[in-house]
Amino acid sequence: MNSVPFVLSILVVGILVIGAHMGAMNALHPLDGTIEQLGLQRFFTNISELELARTSLNKRCETACDILSTVLPSEVQFPGTDDYASNKRSYWAEQQATLSPNCFVAVTEPLSVSISVAISRKTQCPFSVRSGGHSDVPGASNIENGIVIDLRLIREIVVSDDKRTTSVGAGASWGDVYTKLDQLDLMVVGGRVSSIGVGGLSLGGGISFFSGREGFACDNVVNYHVVMADARLQNVNQTSHPDLYLALRGGGNNFGIVVRFDLDTYPQGEMWSTIRSYGLDAKEFVTEGLAAFNEHASDDPSLSIITSFSNVQGHWICGLIAHYANAVPDPVIFTSSFEKLTNVNPIQESTQISRLANLTRDFTSYNPPPGYRNQYTTATYRNSVELQNRIVEVVTSETDKIRDKISNLDGFVSAVNFQAITLPMISKFSKRGGNILGVDPHRGPLLLVLFNFSWASRADDYLIIPASESILSQSNAIAAELGLQDDFIYMNYAGPAQSPLASYGRESLRQLRSVQAKYDPDLVFEKLQPGGFKLSTEA
């Protein structure tokens, strides 16, 4: 349409005005005022709210997508097009890829996100937001009947002149970020799998190879650039909006759409890494080593450890993954913790000194590939060798019970991973006023456990999902028996039936609800964005 350039010129001016004045404001702007500032009122002059309320959800979403395609003609993807089909296929978990939105909006700038939110609100068409699309929770970044705001083209990465801050578009992958920063001998605290998106991981906490030194990814966000419930852009930081800033540090997608993260940036050269596989007979050496590292991590917080016990192609494999933030082979903290394991020859080993981008690409190959069904569940416990060993026994037993009954073993994996939440890590949770996770140093060191199934066919859900639930239940019972339970549920590993926000504790939950009432009183990010972990479902 000829009026599109005119509309977009209004958008630029309108949003700049909004951004200039929002710093001193907390109150939300009326929706009709935002619609007018965005130049969208002409689309609604002949449509009353009553008429929209009487129409079906599908009709409301058809109207929303039609308006979006007029205002953003190059960014909207409809069913039946190659772009739409490609977008659906690109989700990591098959549970998400099966959902069919009315349209994808492949936004190219924050203005497009504001437009999408405003039109969603006006038409009451629900939406989902996609950064990397690496969640197995149905609806977290896709939606059946609705709009998907796809952020993956908002991927600009800009390093400040003083090299202390890196501004990252929410649609960038961590591989994109590290590839750029490696060239400058810099790093940010972010994900360990190169293909994962910046947005979701950072809002859910974000464990990093550098968490022992700097905390989680959320602890290293200086400023958030957010599209708020009224569709206006806002810079959120500890000075401008300390309450909202706190809520965004682990509170998920309940408060706005973050389109840019400004991240603390640190010097970083090459790193040492080793990935080793053993038979299950090495189990106790591995569990003892992880527990020892967890107890003594304060001696050298530069080491990151993940251990795994997985069934791949019918064989149980014990894995050890270590990353050290310096180019030093076999650091003392590693060899002293895993002293007994050094006398065992691994089945496979990949040890190198390399850059972060290369290491995260390599690590990606050890994670479940895209296109399969996935079920994550998680728990946190006190540090213990006995608890690890008994959990491994539960996982192997429950997996062996169902494996021969599975109709399609293509891609089948059952695994349990253990990671240390060390005292040095927890000590960084108080940066810039703290995060919202509710984990105090007196509770640590802790053991973060990820239970994971990956499988090919929906027909096997009836076997795998109950097995996953049983493994979690039995593990929790063992921890309770040993007096080693902890409430914390890490959002980025949580299963659909889990309640990570409630696990942060009563005070954190109260703060989150207070922030929601202040910045999203109409519950835009609760009702119109139903996917993910929501405050309304938390006890």
N, C-alpha and C positions, 0 to 999 in steps of 0.2 A: 504494500500500500504506500501511496505517496506520503502519507502522514507519519510513517515510521521514523524517518530521520528527525522530524520535528519532535516526536515523542521522546526519542532518545536524547535529544538536546535538553529537553526539560528534565529528564532523569538525571543527567550529569549535574546540572545546576541544582536541582532539588536535593540530591544526595549530598553534594558539597555543603549546602546550607545546613542540612541536618547534621552532618558531621561536625561542622564548626560550632554548633550550639549545644550539642548533646552533652559535652563534658560537664557542664554545671547543672545538668538536669537528671532527675531520677524518674519523674513521672512519664508514663507512656503517652505517646501521641495518639489522638483518636484515629481510628482506622480510615474514616472518610477523608480526614486531612492528609494522611499519608497517600491514599489513593490519588488525591488531587495533586499533591506534590510530585508524584511519580508520573503524572500525565495519563492516568488510566481511567479517569471518571467517565470518559465518553463511551467506554465499553459497558457501563452499567446504568446508563441513563434510562434505558427501556426495560431494565430487569430489576424488579423489586426483591427485597430480601424475603418477603412472603412467598413470592413465586419460586425462588430458589429453594426455600424450605420445603415446598410441596413436591419438588421434583425428586427423582431417584438419585442415589449416589452416583450411579454411572452417568446419568445425564448431567449432573453438576460437574463431574470431572471432564466430560466431553466439552462442556462450555469452557472450563478453565484451560484445558489444553488448546482449544481453538483460539482463545485470547492470547495465550502464550505464544502460539505459532505466528500470530499476527505481529506481536510486539518483538519477538525474538525469533525471526523466521529461520535463521541458520542454526539455532540451538535446540530445537524441539524435534524429537524422534518419535514417530508413530508406529503402532503395530503394522506389520506387513513390509516394513523397510529393512534394508540390510543393517543399517546402523542400530535399529531397535533390537534386532535379533542378535547382533554382535554384543550389544550391551548386556543382554540377558545371559548370554553364554559366559561372560567374563567374570561372573561371581565365583568366589572360591568354593562355597558350599552349595551343593545341589539343592538343598532346601530353600535357599534364597533364589536360585536361578529359575525355579519353577513358578515364581510369582510373576504376574503380568500387570504392570501399571497401565493406565490409560496413555501415558506418555513419559518419556525421559526428557529432562531438560539438561542438556550438556552445557552448563553455564560457563561462560568465558571470563566473567568478572563479577565482583561483589554486587554490582548493580542488578545483574540478572537474578541473583539470589533474592534481593529485596523485592523485585517484581514478582518472583514466584511465590514468595510468602504472602505478599499483599493479595494476589489473585486467589491463592488457596483460601485465605481467610474470607475474602468477599464471596466466593462461591461455595465455601464450606466443603471443598474437596480436600481430603487428607493427603499427606505427603510423607515421603521418607527422604533421608539425606544419605548420599553415598560419598565416602572418601576413597578408600581402597576396596571396599566390598569384601573384607576378609573376616566376616562374622558368620557363625553357624546358627545364630539366633534368627528364626524366621521373622521377617519384617524389620530387622535392625537397619538394613540399608536398601531394602526393596519393599514393594507394597503391592497387594492385589487390589486393583481399582483405586487409583490415585495418581499422584505425581511423584516421580523420583527426581530430586534435585541432585544431579551428578556433578560433583566438584572437581573431577579429575583434570579438567583443563585449567583450573586455578592452581598452578603449580610453580609459580615464580619463586626463585630463591635468591635473596639479596643479602649480602654480608655488609655490615656497617663499616664505615671507614676505619674505626678503631678496632675492628675485628672482635668485638665483644658481644655482638648480637647478630643473629641471622634471622631474617624474616622469611617465613616459609608458607606458601599457599597450602591450604588444607587438603588440596587434591594431589599434592606431590607424594611420591613414595619415598620411603627412607633410603632406598637405593639412589634415587635422584639427588637427595640431600647430601649423602656421603660422597657421591662421585664428585660433586662440586667442591665440597669442603676438603677432601683429600688433597686436591691440587694446591690448597692454601695452608696445609698442615694444621687444619682445624677440625673440630668435631662438635656436635651437639648431642645431648642425651636423648636417644630415641630408640626405635625398634631394632630388633636383631635379625629380622627377615626382610630382605631388600624389597620385596613386592608389597609389603603391607603399607597402607596409607597413613599419613601423618595424623589425620584428624581423629579417627576413632581411638587409636592407641593412646594418644595424648590425653583425651578426655576421660579415659578409663583408668588412668594411672600411668602405665607405661614403664615396664621393666627394661633395663638397658644393660649392655656389657659394662657400663660405667656407673651403675647404680650404687656400688659400694663407695665410690668417691663422691658422687653428686646427687644421689637419690633417684627417684623416678623421673620420667619425662615431665610429668605435671609440675614437679618441684622446680623445673628449670624454664618455665614459661614466664617471660617478663611482662608480656602484654598480649591480650587477645583482641582481634578485630572481629566483631560479632554482629550478625544481623539479628536484631531483637524481635520480640513478639509483634511490635508495631511496624516491622519491616524496615526500620531505620538502622543504619550502621553506627556502631559504637566501639570506641576503644575502651577496653576494660583492663585495669591494672590495680595494683595494691593501693595506689594513691587515689585514683578516680572513683572506684567502686569496690572497696575492699571486701564487702559481703559477697558480691557476685563473683569477684576474682577468686575468693576462697571456694565457692561452690563449683566453679569450673575446674578446679584442681582435683578431679576424681569423681565429679558428680554426673558425668555422662552427658546425654543430649537433652537434658530437661530445661535448659534456660536460654537457648539461642542456637544459631548456626554459626560456628566459628569458621571464618573464611581465611584467616591468617593467624599464624602463631609467631610471635617474636621470641626467640629462644636464646638463652645464655649460650655463649660460644667459648670453647676452650682450645688451647693448643693441643695438637695430637699428631704424632708421627706413626710409624709402623707399630704393629702389635704382634704378640705371639699367640698362637692358637693351636690346640690339638683336639682332634675328634677321634675317639677310639671305641672299638666294639669288642666285647668279650662274650664268652659263654655265660650262662646263668650261674655257673659254679663260682664266678667272681663276685656274686651279689654282695656278700657280706663285706668284702674289701671296699666295694664302692660305697655302700651305705655308711660304713665306719668312716671312710674318707670324707664324705659330705658332712657328716655330723662334726668331725674334727675341724674341718674348714669353717663351719658355721660358728663354732665356739671361739676360734682364733682369728676370725676375719679382721679384727681390729689391728692385727700385726701388719697387715698389708691389704688395704681395701681395693687394690687395683685388680684383683682376681675375680672373675665371674665363673660360676660352676653350674652346669645342668647335668643331672643324671637321668637316665631313662631305662625302662624295662619294657620291651615291646615284642609283640608277636607279629612277625613279618614272614609271609609265605609259610606259615606253620612252624616257624622256628622262633624260640625265645632268645632275644639278644639284650645284653646289658650294655648301655652306652654311657660314655663320659665325654662331656663337651666342656672345654676350658678356654677362656679368653683372658689374656693378661694385657693390661693397657700400656705396657712398655715392650720394647723389642728385646726381651730377655728370655731365652729358652729355659724351660723347666724352673720357674721361680721357686724360691725356697718355700713359700706358703703352699704351693702346689705339691711339691715333692714330700714335704713333711706331713701334710694332711693325708696323702694317698701313698704313704710309704710302703704298705703291704702290697698295694696294687702294682708297684713298679717291678715286682718280681714275677708278674704274670704277663705272658706274651699276648697282646691283643690279636683278635682275628683280623681286624683291619685297623689301620691308623693313617690319619692325615694330619701332619704337623707342619706348620709354616709360620713364617714371619711375613706379614703382609699389611696392606691398607684395609681400612674399615669397609669400604665399598666391596672389595673382593671377599672379605670374610663373611659379610652378610649375604652375598650371593651364594657362597658355598653353603652357608647354614640353611638357606632356603631349600636346598635339595634334601635336607634331612627332615623336612616338615611334610605333612600330607599334601599331595598335589591337588590342584583345583579340579573341580568336576565331580567330586564324590560327595556322598552324604557324610556329615560330620556331627559328632556329639561331644562337646566339651562339658565337663563338670569340674568343680574345684573345691578345695578345702585348705585350711591353714591350721597347722598344729605346732606345738612346742617341739624343739629340736630333740630327736631321739633316733638311735640306731634300731632299737627293737620295733618301734612303730613303723619305720620304713620297711623292715623285713616282713612284718606281718601284713602290711598293705600289699606288698609284692605278691605274697602268697594268695591273698584274696583275688587280686587281679588275674593271676595265672589260673587259679581254680575256676573263676567265673567265666573266663574267656574259653578255657578248654571245654567247658560244659556246652557252649553254644557253637563253637567253630564248625564242627562237622554238620550242623543243621542249617548252616547258612547256604542259601540257594546260589549265590554268586560271590565267589571269593576274590574276584578281581579287585585289587586295591585294598583288600581287607587289612586293617591294622588295628590292634588293640595295644594301648600303651599307658604307662603311668610315668610322669616326669616329676622329679623333685628339684626344688630350687631353694636356696637359703635366702631368707630375708634377714640379713645380718644386722647387728647393732650399728655398724657404720652407716648402713643404708637408712635405717629408721631414724638415726640422728639427723639426717638431712630433710626429714619430713616437716621440720619446723621453719624451713626457708621462707622468707617474705611473708610471715604470718601463718605459715603452715598450709597443709593440704586438708582435705575433708575426710580422709580415709579413717581417721580415728585410731590409728595404731601408735601406741606409746612405747618408748624404749624399755620400760619395765616389763613389757610382755615378751620381749625378744631374748635371744634370737629365735626366729620362727622358721617353720618349714612350709613352703608353698607347694601344694600338690596339684598337678593337672592330670585328670583322667581323660583319655581320648579314645574314641572309636572312629574309624573311617571305613566306609563300606559303599558298595555300588548300587544296591537295589532297595527301593522303598519297600519291597516285599519282605525285607529282613528287619524292618523297624521293630516288629513285634518281638524279635529276639534281642536285638541290641539295646534298645532303649531301656527295657526292664533290667538287663544286665548292668548297664551303666548306673542305673538308680540303685541297684543292689550293692554294687561295689562302693559307691559313695556312702550308703547307709552302714554297711559293715565297717568301713574305715572309720567313720565317725564313732561307731560303737566301741571300736578298739581304742581310739584316742580317749574316749570318756572313761573306759575301764582303767587306762593308764594315767588318767588325770592330765592329759596333754592337749585337750581341745582348746581351740581359739576361735573367736567369732568371725574374724575377718574373711570376707569372700572377695577375691580379686575380680573386678568387673569384667576384665578382658578375657577371663577364662570361664566365667560363670555360665551355667546351663540355663535354658529357658525357664525352668521352674525354680531357680534360685533367686535370692533377694540380696544382692550385694549392697544396695543403699542402706537397708536396715542393719546390715552387718557392721556398718561404720559406727554404730552406737546411737543411743537416744539423743545425745546432744547434737551430734552431726546431723541426724535426721531432722531435728527441730530447726537447725540453721538452714538446711536445704529447703524445707517447706516455707520458712520465712522469706527466703530469697525468691522462691517461686511466686509467692503471694504478692511480692513487691514488684517484680519485673515481668511476670506473666500471669496477671490475675484472671485472664480469660482462658488460661490453660491451653494456649495454642500448641505448645510443645508437649502437651499431655494428650489432648483429644485429637488434634489434627495431625500430630506426628506420634502415632500410637506405638511405633516399634522401639525396641530397646527396653531398658530397665527404667520403670516409671515410679515416681513417688506415690502415686495413687494405689499401687499394688503392694507397697511395702508396709509391713506391720508397724 
